[in-house]
Each structure stands twice: as C-alpha cells, then as structure tokens.
C-alpha cells in the first residue's frame, strides 16, 4: 500500500513538474514564420513564364508579400509582362493576389492555399486582350502560387511532439 502511494505521489509530482515547465503532451500549438522567411522562400520560384494558347507569354516576377491580419491572409503583388505574336509588343502591369496558409503534415511544410485574384492589370493592353487575360487571372495565380512551399519545418521541430504521439494540426 505504501509503495503504490509513493508511486502515485512521484507520478503526480513528475506530471506537475512537466506541466509547469511547458512540457505537455499537446506539443507546440504554432510555428512562427517571419515575412522575410516566406519572401525568401517564394523568391526561389520566380521569375516564372506562362504561355497563353501559343499566342502570348506572361512573365511573372517575384511577388512582394504583405500581411492582411484583418482577413487572416497574406497578399502578393507581382510585376507581370505580356508579350507574343498576338500582342505585337510587350505590355507591363501587375497582379494582386490574396491567399491563406496551410500546414501539410505529410512533408511538414507551410503552403499557400485559397488564392483570390484581386486585380490583373496591364497598361495599354487593348480591351479584347485585357478581357481574355482577366479571365485567365485566377488560373494563372493558381499555377504560380497554389501550394507554393513557403516554409519547411526542420525535423527537430517535430521530434518532441512525435515522441509524445502528437501531430501538428491535430
């Protein structure tokens, strides 16, 4: 009887000590990424070129990221150039896109998701071509940014939660 009480007290003391030190089985509840870290990772995927039906080509430059905390999203504004036989010259402009982030547990990455094109503008582009490109904006944004890896979590980050049989996002 005395041994079981001693074990119980030892177990309770150990549990309180672990809880007090922040070492609980729930693991980390968040990962902090700086805007600079995400910008740096995104820059490795640009510039990008996209052919448009063999008639034109769109060149996207590295986006500038900003935070949209009121919407719990990020914003990316990138320079765009359109050229090709159908356009007869090069047109410059910009694309403005909002997106959310999601954690992918299979490879422990943070990725862009839920893209929303706010604007696609090319200065001086004829109305007919502008309408065509406006319709392609969401597809272009999806190709350029959807599921782009903005951060890969180091294996050491997840070693401890895994030892407790916890998983991020659970």
Secondary structure, DSSP 8 states (H G I E B T S, - for coil): -HHHHHHHHHHHHHHHHHHHTT--TT--------HHHHHHHHHTT-SEEEEETTTEEEEE---EEEEETTTTEEEEEEEEEEESTTTSS-EEEEEEEEEEEEEETTTTEEEEEEEEEEEEEETT--HHHHHHHHHHHHHHHHHHHTT-EEEE--HHHHHHHHHTT--TT-
